[in-house]
């Protein structure tokens, strides 16, 4: 008996579109208005304790240690082995953050593996 490939419903596609746009939008906000903007960088380095400075510090530590890319790659491999909407959503979030926040290599590989997950059969349901 041949198993059908993993397919998304239209509602799941809409959900993933919303999650993807929100994730990439927040990553673009962090990159261009918190990390790279010199006035914010100088204020945060001088000791300003706002949410933007805390988000800037956290994202800087995470992308310097390749956390976004490694997380995206691990989730993509898990999704390749056993495709699910939960893993696809997590991988999309991690890869979207990684692509925008300087972890392009591993996040790009993860995006490719997430796409390959659609060629795999869906897990059997009881």
Helices and strands as residue ranges (DSSP letters): H 10-30, I 31-35, H 38-45, H 51-64, H 67-81, H 85-100, H 104-116, G 117-119
